Amino acid sequence: MQLRFGLGVLSTLFVLLLPIAVAVGGSTSVSIYPPTTIVDPGDTFTVFIFSDDDSIDYNGYETVLRFDSSALAFVSAEEESLMTEFCNNRFWRVRPGPDSIYIGHGFLCPYTNVTGPGALSSLTFEALSEGRTTFSADFFWFTRAGIYIKEVTWRGGAILVGSSADVGDERAIAPNVFEIKPNPGRAFDIGVEFVSPAYRDQRASLKVYDVSGRQLRNLWDGLAGGEGLRVHWDGTDGCGRVMPPGIYFLVFSTDSGEETRKLVVVR
């Protein structure tokens, strides 16, 4: 995540109310994090709207997210670190409907832009009925200097509720062995065995994120093939800073999909 200073002359409030529909060069992606959430009926859970990379800079975003109201009930929404760290004066509107949520969110600090990766906002839901469901977006637009940035790729997360949820497709592309020892721990030895043919010869990565969706370490990057890999995470971020006790997420990803595991750091 980086802070950048742009040449914008219009506030984000004006951008959201009177947008100028002009595309800006470059592209980026936004996803639901974690990519797969497994819960039981009656559970509440939180997902993050996550800006995946640093390919563009922006000072706001606008979206309408949709969900299956027979499977999920919206509970609350919160601003997250990527939008709160650098500007105390923000535009924040959340309007939930029966099966959708509008979010308009942006900086009112002049000349201030940011980039990902990082969490833009979080959404909390209650799971109502067993089955598999996903989130979709009518649109997702970043804004910068009064202009819509329209080349945004959206990747919705899968929610698997209860024992009757169809998890076959999710598991078909998952590594057959995903081992973390110890867990909880202060440091972790991690093993991934590439048995599933879906991963063969695909570019893959193994990264650590905090609960806000901020990337802390890239532990491995390469081709998923052969017997697998073994890596060690010493509990520090990319700058060598020791992470405080708490919950973190290990994400193995390829073009076929992602698998997430929880890490519990203790001191």
VEXTILO-540727 format. One record per residue (C-alpha): chain; x negated, y negated, z. Coordinates in pm, 1 decimal, padded with zeros to 6 digits. Layout:
# residues N
<chain=A east=X north=Y up=Z>
...
END
This chain:
# residues 267
<chain=A east=00000.0 north=00000.0 up=00000.0>
<chain=A east=-00133.5 north=-00343.0 up=-00090.8>
<chain=A east=-00024.1 north=-00702.0 up=-00035.7>
<chain=A east=-00038.7 north=-00916.0 up=-00348.9>
<chain=A east=00026.3 north=-01282.3 up=-00413.1>
<chain=A east=00223.8 north=-01356.9 up=-00727.5>
<chain=A east=00330.6 north=-01669.4 up=-00913.5>
<chain=A east=00704.1 north=-01637.9 up=-00843.7>
<chain=A east=00896.7 north=-01964.6 up=-00814.8>
<chain=A east=01241.3 north=-01824.3 up=-00734.3>
<chain=A east=01342.2 north=-01675.3 up=-00400.3>
<chain=A east=01456.1 north=-01314.5 up=-00387.4>
<chain=A east=01799.7 north=-01432.6 up=-00277.9>
<chain=A east=01833.5 north=-01616.2 up=-00607.5>
<chain=A east=01692.7 north=-01312.4 up=-00788.4>
<chain=A east=01957.6 north=-01085.0 up=-00641.3>
<chain=A east=02247.9 north=-01322.4 up=-00696.2>
<chain=A east=02149.3 north=-01456.8 up=-01039.6>
<chain=A east=01907.6 north=-01203.7 up=-01191.2>
<chain=A east=01731.1 north=-01258.8 up=-01521.1>
<chain=A east=01754.1 north=-00936.5 up=-01721.1>
<chain=A east=01406.2 north=-00931.8 up=-01872.5>
<chain=A east=01183.3 north=-00624.8 up=-01850.4>
<chain=A east=00831.7 north=-00650.8 up=-01710.4>
<chain=A east=00547.2 north=-00435.6 up=-01843.6>
<chain=A east=00444.3 north=-00126.9 up=-01650.9>
<chain=A east=00642.6 north=00148.7 up=-01486.5>
<chain=A east=00676.3 north=00309.2 up=-01145.7>
<chain=A east=00879.9 north=00570.6 up=-00963.8>
<chain=A east=01099.5 north=00584.0 up=-00655.3>
<chain=A east=01198.9 north=00902.0 up=-00475.7>
<chain=A east=01387.6 north=01037.1 up=-00177.2>
<chain=A east=01146.0 north=01159.5 up=00090.8>
<chain=A east=01127.2 north=01434.5 up=00204.7>
<chain=A east=01206.7 north=01587.9 up=-00136.0>
<chain=A east=01394.5 north=01874.3 up=00035.1>
<chain=A east=01579.3 north=01858.5 up=00369.5>
<chain=A east=01724.9 north=02171.4 up=00533.2>
<chain=A east=01988.0 north=02114.4 up=00805.5>
<chain=A east=02294.3 north=02275.0 up=00962.2>
<chain=A east=02652.5 north=02139.8 up=00955.0>
<chain=A east=02691.8 north=01872.9 up=01222.1>
<chain=A east=02322.4 north=01774.8 up=01217.9>
<chain=A east=02214.4 north=01417.7 up=01155.4>
<chain=A east=01905.2 north=01361.4 up=00943.1>
<chain=A east=01710.7 north=01072.0 up=00794.0>
<chain=A east=01567.1 north=01033.3 up=00444.9>
<chain=A east=01345.0 north=00756.2 up=00313.3>
<chain=A east=01365.1 north=00561.0 up=-00012.3>
<chain=A east=00999.4 north=00580.0 up=-00107.2>
<chain=A east=00800.2 north=00372.8 up=-00357.9>
<chain=A east=00558.7 north=00629.2 up=-00500.0>
<chain=A east=00262.9 north=00435.7 up=-00642.6>
<chain=A east=00084.0 north=00102.8 up=-00683.4>
<chain=A east=00130.5 north=00057.5 up=-01057.6>
<chain=A east=00339.7 north=-00260.5 up=-01022.2>
<chain=A east=00396.4 north=-00531.2 up=-00763.1>
<chain=A east=00737.4 north=-00667.6 up=-00660.7>
<chain=A east=00917.1 north=-00875.6 up=-00399.1>
<chain=A east=01255.1 north=-00702.6 up=-00384.5>
<chain=A east=01477.0 north=-00422.9 up=-00508.9>
<chain=A east=01844.3 north=-00348.8 up=-00567.2>
<chain=A east=02022.7 north=-00016.6 up=-00598.6>
<chain=A east=02347.4 north=00175.6 up=-00564.3>
<chain=A east=02293.7 north=00526.7 up=-00426.2>
<chain=A east=02560.9 north=00795.1 up=-00450.9>
<chain=A east=02622.1 north=01105.2 up=-00241.3>
<chain=A east=02886.7 north=01376.9 up=-00209.0>
<chain=A east=03125.2 north=01255.6 up=00062.8>
<chain=A east=03257.2 north=01608.3 up=00117.3>
<chain=A east=02905.5 north=01720.9 up=00213.6>
<chain=A east=02754.8 north=01411.9 up=00380.6>
<chain=A east=02874.4 north=01115.3 up=00588.8>
<chain=A east=02670.6 north=00792.8 up=00594.4>
<chain=A east=02564.8 north=00684.9 up=00945.7>
<chain=A east=02318.1 north=00393.0 up=00918.6>
<chain=A east=02039.6 north=00227.1 up=00719.9>
<chain=A east=01717.6 north=00058.4 up=00831.4>
<chain=A east=01442.8 north=-00151.1 up=00673.1>
<chain=A east=01106.9 north=00028.4 up=00660.2>
<chain=A east=00740.4 north=-00064.4 up=00674.9>
<chain=A east=00671.1 north=-00158.7 up=00312.7>
<chain=A east=00931.0 north=-00437.2 up=00334.0>
<chain=A east=00874.8 north=-00550.0 up=00693.5>
<chain=A east=00497.1 north=-00562.3 up=00733.1>
<chain=A east=00416.2 north=-00873.8 up=00531.0>
<chain=A east=00725.8 north=-01095.9 up=00542.4>
<chain=A east=00945.3 north=-01180.2 up=00842.4>
<chain=A east=01200.4 north=-01369.7 up=00632.3>
<chain=A east=01392.7 north=-01117.3 up=00421.6>
<chain=A east=01717.0 north=-01069.9 up=00236.1>
<chain=A east=01886.2 north=-00743.6 up=00350.0>
<chain=A east=02233.3 north=-00633.6 up=00245.5>
<chain=A east=02379.5 north=-00284.5 up=00293.3>
<chain=A east=02736.6 north=-00217.7 up=00181.8>
<chain=A east=02846.8 north=00143.9 up=00230.4>
<chain=A east=03144.8 north=00283.4 up=00043.2>
<chain=A east=03322.7 north=00621.0 up=00061.2>
<chain=A east=03057.5 north=00790.7 up=-00152.4>
<chain=A east=02799.2 north=00521.2 up=-00225.7>
<chain=A east=02566.4 north=00268.8 up=-00062.3>
<chain=A east=02464.8 north=-00065.6 up=-00213.1>
<chain=A east=02129.7 north=-00204.6 up=-00095.4>
<chain=A east=01995.1 north=-00547.3 up=-00184.7>
<chain=A east=01660.8 north=-00610.1 up=-00019.5>
<chain=A east=01381.3 north=-00859.3 up=-00075.4>
<chain=A east=01135.1 north=-01118.5 up=00048.6>
<chain=A east=01220.9 north=-01482.6 up=00106.6>
<chain=A east=00853.4 north=-01558.6 up=00173.3>
<chain=A east=00727.1 north=-01753.2 up=-00132.0>
<chain=A east=00456.3 north=-01604.5 up=-00355.1>
<chain=A east=00444.9 north=-01273.9 up=-00162.7>
<chain=A east=00458.5 north=-00941.9 up=-00346.2>
<chain=A east=00373.1 north=-00584.9 up=-00240.9>
<chain=A east=00301.0 north=-00251.2 up=-00402.7>
<chain=A east=00355.5 north=00106.2 up=-00292.3>
<chain=A east=00310.5 north=00371.5 up=-00189.0>
<chain=A east=00534.5 north=00334.9 up=00114.5>
<chain=A east=00886.0 north=00350.0 up=00256.0>
<chain=A east=01129.2 north=00078.3 up=00148.0>
<chain=A east=01424.4 north=00177.9 up=00365.7>
<chain=A east=01568.0 north=00476.2 up=00551.8>
<chain=A east=01916.2 north=00625.5 up=00544.2>
<chain=A east=02070.3 north=00844.4 up=00814.4>
<chain=A east=02351.4 north=01089.8 up=00734.8>
<chain=A east=02553.7 north=01358.3 up=00905.8>
<chain=A east=02580.1 north=01695.3 up=00730.4>
<chain=A east=02946.4 north=01799.8 up=00700.7>
<chain=A east=02971.0 north=02126.7 up=00508.3>
<chain=A east=02746.3 north=02408.0 up=00390.7>
<chain=A east=02598.0 north=02397.2 up=00043.9>
<chain=A east=02343.7 north=02214.6 up=-00170.5>
<chain=A east=02373.6 north=01846.7 up=-00258.4>
<chain=A east=02155.4 north=01565.1 up=-00391.8>
<chain=A east=02136.5 north=01186.5 up=-00401.0>
<chain=A east=02173.9 north=00997.6 up=-00729.0>
<chain=A east=02132.8 north=00632.1 up=-00823.0>
<chain=A east=02357.3 north=00426.4 up=-01051.5>
<chain=A east=02050.0 north=00206.8 up=-01102.6>
<chain=A east=01727.8 north=00112.0 up=-00926.6>
<chain=A east=01566.0 north=-00221.4 up=-01009.5>
<chain=A east=01259.3 north=-00382.5 up=-00860.8>
<chain=A east=01239.2 north=-00760.0 up=-00890.1>
<chain=A east=00945.9 north=-00996.2 up=-00921.3>
<chain=A east=00941.3 north=-01372.2 up=-00989.2>
<chain=A east=01304.2 north=-01376.0 up=-01092.6>
<chain=A east=01271.2 north=-01082.8 up=-01332.7>
<chain=A east=01404.1 north=-00728.3 up=-01319.3>
<chain=A east=01141.1 north=-00455.9 up=-01350.1>
<chain=A east=01345.1 north=-00192.7 up=-01526.5>
<chain=A east=01097.2 north=00087.8 up=-01595.3>
<chain=A east=01170.4 north=00270.8 up=-01269.8>
<chain=A east=01194.2 north=00650.9 up=-01257.3>
<chain=A east=01430.7 north=00781.8 up=-00988.0>
<chain=A east=01384.9 north=01120.2 up=-00817.8>
<chain=A east=01663.7 north=01221.5 up=-00581.1>
<chain=A east=01608.5 north=01456.8 up=-00288.4>
<chain=A east=01784.7 north=01789.6 up=-00231.2>
<chain=A east=01983.3 north=01848.2 up=00090.1>
<chain=A east=02040.7 north=02214.0 up=00182.1>
<chain=A east=02310.3 north=02253.6 up=00447.8>
<chain=A east=02361.3 north=02579.5 up=00634.6>
<chain=A east=02275.9 north=02940.8 up=00568.7>
<chain=A east=02494.9 north=02963.5 up=00256.9>
<chain=A east=02302.5 north=02690.3 up=00070.9>
<chain=A east=02154.7 north=02808.7 up=-00258.1>
<chain=A east=01783.3 north=02772.8 up=-00193.5>
<chain=A east=01671.9 north=03003.4 up=-00474.4>
<chain=A east=01557.2 north=02729.0 up=-00709.7>
<chain=A east=01373.4 north=02548.4 up=-00429.1>
<chain=A east=01185.5 north=02861.1 up=-00320.5>
<chain=A east=01112.7 north=02984.2 up=-00673.9>
<chain=A east=00856.9 north=02706.1 up=-00724.7>
<chain=A east=00719.8 north=02708.9 up=-00368.9>
<chain=A east=00382.1 north=02854.7 up=-00280.7>
<chain=A east=00419.5 north=03206.4 up=-00143.1>
<chain=A east=00187.9 north=03132.3 up=00149.6>
<chain=A east=00168.0 north=02798.8 up=00330.2>
<chain=A east=-00029.2 north=02838.4 up=00652.9>
<chain=A east=-00118.3 north=02572.7 up=00913.8>
<chain=A east=-00323.0 north=02654.6 up=01223.6>
<chain=A east=-00291.7 north=02534.4 up=01493.4>
<chain=A east=00035.2 north=02342.9 up=01487.2>
<chain=A east=00076.3 north=02146.9 up=01715.7>
<chain=A east=-00290.1 north=02050.8 up=01727.3>
<chain=A east=-00552.8 north=01779.1 up=01709.6>
<chain=A east=-00690.6 north=01904.0 up=01377.6>
<chain=A east=-00550.2 north=02151.8 up=01126.8>
<chain=A east=-00676.9 north=02429.3 up=00900.5>
<chain=A east=-00439.1 north=02452.2 up=00605.0>
<chain=A east=-00408.5 north=02731.9 up=00352.8>
<chain=A east=-00198.5 north=02741.1 up=00035.4>
<chain=A east=-00178.4 north=03052.8 up=-00183.4>
<chain=A east=-00067.7 north=02992.7 up=-00544.0>
<chain=A east=00135.2 north=03304.7 up=-00617.5>
<chain=A east=00437.5 north=03149.9 up=-00789.8>
<chain=A east=00393.2 north=03140.6 up=-01172.3>
<chain=A east=00572.8 north=02802.7 up=-01178.5>
<chain=A east=00256.2 north=02634.7 up=-01049.1>
<chain=A east=00007.1 north=02802.7 up=-01283.2>
<chain=A east=-00243.6 north=02552.1 up=-01428.4>
<chain=A east=-00042.8 north=02249.3 up=-01315.9>
<chain=A east=-00207.6 north=01945.1 up=-01160.8>
<chain=A east=-00140.6 north=01954.6 up=-00787.2>
<chain=A east=-00214.0 north=01755.8 up=-00472.8>
<chain=A east=-00198.0 north=01801.5 up=-00096.6>
<chain=A east=-00132.6 north=01481.0 up=00099.4>
<chain=A east=-00050.7 north=01372.4 up=00454.0>
<chain=A east=00221.5 north=01113.2 up=00525.4>
<chain=A east=00351.7 north=00949.4 up=00841.3>
<chain=A east=00721.4 north=00944.6 up=00933.4>
<chain=A east=00776.3 north=00617.7 up=00747.0>
<chain=A east=00657.1 north=00781.8 up=00425.7>
<chain=A east=00320.1 north=00602.0 up=00417.6>
<chain=A east=00041.7 north=00809.2 up=00264.3>
<chain=A east=-00247.0 north=00860.4 up=00508.2>
<chain=A east=-00480.0 north=01107.5 up=00336.6>
<chain=A east=-00517.7 north=01283.8 up=00004.5>
<chain=A east=-00664.8 north=01616.1 up=00118.6>
<chain=A east=-00691.1 north=01785.4 up=-00220.7>
<chain=A east=-00629.6 north=01718.8 up=-00588.9>
<chain=A east=-00682.2 north=01974.0 up=-00864.8>
<chain=A east=-00530.6 north=02255.5 up=-01071.3>
<chain=A east=-00299.2 north=02504.5 up=-00900.0>
<chain=A east=-00445.1 north=02838.5 up=-00999.2>
<chain=A east=-00639.6 north=03136.2 up=-00871.4>
<chain=A east=-00590.8 north=03257.9 up=-00517.7>
<chain=A east=-00528.1 north=02917.4 up=-00359.7>
<chain=A east=-00707.7 north=02664.4 up=-00144.5>
<chain=A east=-00813.8 north=02596.8 up=00210.7>
<chain=A east=-00861.8 north=02247.9 up=00351.9>
<chain=A east=-00914.7 north=02088.4 up=00692.1>
<chain=A east=-00743.3 north=01775.2 up=00823.1>
<chain=A east=-00919.1 north=01620.2 up=01121.2>
<chain=A east=-00624.3 north=01396.7 up=01217.0>
<chain=A east=-00765.0 north=01077.0 up=01064.6>
<chain=A east=-00645.5 north=00850.4 up=00783.4>
<chain=A east=-00839.3 north=00755.7 up=00472.5>
<chain=A east=-01036.0 north=00493.4 up=00665.9>
<chain=A east=-01143.5 north=00738.2 up=00936.6>
<chain=A east=-00900.9 north=00607.9 up=01199.3>
<chain=A east=-00767.2 north=00867.9 up=01442.3>
<chain=A east=-00390.9 north=00899.4 up=01409.5>
<chain=A east=-00183.3 north=00871.1 up=01729.6>
<chain=A east=00015.2 north=01168.6 up=01861.2>
<chain=A east=00340.2 north=01229.0 up=01675.9>
<chain=A east=00499.1 north=01394.0 up=01373.5>
<chain=A east=00340.0 north=01383.2 up=01028.8>
<chain=A east=00423.2 north=01549.7 up=00697.6>
<chain=A east=00203.7 north=01760.2 up=00469.4>
<chain=A east=00327.0 north=01749.6 up=00108.6>
<chain=A east=00209.0 north=01988.2 up=-00163.8>
<chain=A east=00326.9 north=01858.6 up=-00503.4>
<chain=A east=00305.2 north=01948.8 up=-00871.2>
<chain=A east=00507.3 north=01856.7 up=-01179.3>
<chain=A east=00742.9 north=02146.1 up=-01091.8>
<chain=A east=00830.2 north=02022.3 up=-00745.0>
<chain=A east=00718.2 north=01962.8 up=-00390.8>
<chain=A east=00712.6 north=02143.9 up=-00059.8>
<chain=A east=00691.4 north=01967.6 up=00275.7>
<chain=A east=00565.4 north=02096.0 up=00611.1>
<chain=A east=00573.1 north=01920.7 up=00947.0>
<chain=A east=00249.6 north=01857.7 up=01140.3>
<chain=A east=00261.9 north=01776.1 up=01510.5>
<chain=A east=-00046.1 north=01587.7 up=01633.4>
<chain=A east=-00125.0 north=01611.7 up=02005.2>
<chain=A east=-00412.7 north=01461.8 up=02206.2>
END
